[in-house]
Amino acid sequence: MFTFAARSGGAALALSACALVACGCGGKSAPKPERVVARQTATGRHASATASSAVGTYRSFSVRVSTSPIQRITGGWVVSCHVGTSSSRDSEDFRGRKPLAVRTDPLAAAEGCEFVATATLSRSGRVTLKILGSQ
């Protein structure tokens, strides 16, 4: 009888632990997945792709660049915000080889802001630029 109670108690404990994991209780929540909010593709000699997105509900962005064939990429991103008569701006340049991923710092102001990114190839080919947003 005692062994049965210990087993059922252990089963209840294991079941409780599984329920905590399943509901996400008792721990940090997983980060929200990134979502493609803008995409642009360009082909040709020194092809350049530019994409933009209103900041809206996104708190941070990342820029992903892929090329065909593999080659050097130069580019940058700019976030500009306008509230009333004041404005602010942040930007960063990047360079590297495919695949290239650049992450931004979290944004303080979300309303009235626009995020723009551009990427240019060093030779002929195809470049695809994606802006991904996360909340």
C-alpha positions as CSV (number, residue, x, y, z in Angstrom):
1,M,0.0,0.0,0.0
2,F,2.8,2.4,0.9
3,T,4.7,1.7,-2.3
4,F,1.5,2.4,-4.4
5,A,1.1,5.8,-2.6
6,A,4.7,6.7,-3.3
7,R,4.3,5.8,-6.9
8,S,1.1,7.8,-7.3
9,G,2.7,10.7,-5.5
10,G,5.7,10.5,-7.9
11,A,3.4,10.3,-10.8
12,A,1.5,13.4,-9.6
13,L,4.8,15.2,-9.2
14,A,5.9,14.3,-12.7
15,L,2.5,15.2,-14.1
16,S,2.7,18.6,-12.3
17,A,6.1,19.2,-13.8
18,C,4.9,18.4,-17.3
19,A,1.9,20.7,-16.8
20,L,4.3,23.6,-15.8
21,V,6.4,23.0,-18.9
22,A,3.4,22.7,-21.2
23,C,1.8,25.9,-20.1
24,G,5.1,27.8,-19.9
25,C,4.6,28.6,-16.2
26,G,7.4,29.0,-13.8
27,G,10.1,30.0,-16.3
28,K,11.0,32.7,-18.8
29,S,8.8,32.9,-21.8
30,A,10.4,32.1,-25.2
31,P,11.3,35.1,-27.3
32,K,8.7,36.0,-29.9
33,P,9.8,34.8,-33.4
34,E,11.0,37.2,-36.0
35,R,8.7,37.9,-38.9
36,V,9.6,39.1,-42.4
37,V,8.1,42.6,-42.6
38,A,9.8,43.7,-45.9
39,R,11.7,42.0,-48.7
40,Q,13.4,43.2,-51.9
41,T,15.4,41.5,-54.6
42,A,17.5,43.0,-57.3
43,T,19.7,41.6,-60.1
44,G,22.4,43.0,-62.4
45,R,25.8,44.7,-62.2
46,H,26.3,46.1,-58.7
47,A,22.7,45.3,-57.9
48,S,21.2,47.2,-55.0
49,A,18.1,46.3,-53.0
50,T,16.3,48.7,-50.7
51,A,13.4,47.7,-48.4
52,S,11.4,49.7,-45.8
53,S,8.9,49.1,-43.1
54,A,6.9,51.2,-40.6
55,V,8.1,50.3,-37.1
56,G,4.6,49.8,-35.7
57,T,4.6,47.1,-33.0
58,Y,8.1,45.9,-33.6
59,R,10.7,46.6,-30.9
60,S,13.8,45.4,-32.8
61,F,14.8,44.6,-36.4
62,S,17.4,42.5,-38.1
63,V,18.5,42.6,-41.7
64,R,19.3,39.4,-43.6
65,V,21.1,39.6,-47.0
66,S,21.7,36.7,-49.4
67,T,23.5,36.8,-52.8
68,S,24.0,34.6,-55.8
69,P,26.9,34.1,-56.5
70,I,28.7,34.5,-53.2
71,Q,30.3,37.9,-53.0
72,R,31.0,41.0,-50.9
73,I,28.0,43.1,-49.7
74,T,27.9,46.6,-48.5
75,G,24.9,48.3,-47.1
76,G,23.3,49.9,-44.1
77,W,20.1,50.6,-42.2
78,V,18.4,53.8,-40.9
79,V,15.5,54.2,-38.5
80,S,14.0,57.7,-38.4
81,C,11.2,58.9,-36.1
82,H,9.1,62.0,-36.2
83,V,6.9,63.1,-33.3
84,G,5.4,66.5,-33.6
85,T,8.1,68.9,-34.6
86,S,11.0,66.8,-33.3
87,S,12.7,64.0,-35.0
88,S,15.4,61.4,-34.2
89,R,17.6,59.1,-36.3
90,D,19.9,56.1,-35.8
91,S,21.9,54.3,-38.5
92,E,24.6,51.7,-39.1
93,D,26.7,50.6,-42.1
94,F,27.6,47.0,-42.6
95,R,29.7,44.9,-45.0
96,G,30.6,41.3,-45.4
97,R,30.0,38.1,-47.4
98,K,26.8,36.1,-47.9
99,P,24.9,35.2,-45.8
100,L,24.9,38.4,-43.8
101,A,22.8,39.1,-40.7
102,V,22.8,42.4,-38.9
103,R,20.7,43.0,-35.7
104,T,19.6,46.4,-34.4
105,D,19.3,47.6,-30.8
106,P,15.8,47.7,-29.4
107,L,13.9,50.8,-30.4
108,A,12.7,53.2,-27.8
109,A,9.9,55.0,-29.8
110,A,7.6,52.9,-31.9
111,E,5.1,55.4,-33.3
112,G,5.9,57.6,-36.3
113,C,9.1,55.6,-37.1
114,E,10.3,54.0,-40.3
115,F,13.1,51.4,-40.8
116,V,14.9,51.4,-44.1
117,A,17.7,49.0,-45.2
118,T,19.8,48.7,-48.3
119,A,22.4,46.2,-49.7
120,T,24.6,46.5,-52.7
121,L,26.7,43.8,-54.5
122,S,30.4,44.3,-55.3
123,R,29.9,42.5,-58.8
124,S,27.1,41.2,-60.9
125,G,24.5,38.9,-59.4
126,R,21.4,38.7,-57.4
127,V,20.8,40.2,-54.0
128,T,17.9,39.5,-51.7
129,L,17.3,41.8,-48.7
130,K,14.9,40.9,-45.9
131,I,13.9,43.0,-42.9
132,L,12.7,40.9,-40.0
133,G,10.9,42.4,-37.0
134,S,10.4,41.0,-33.5
135,Q,8.2,42.3,-30.7
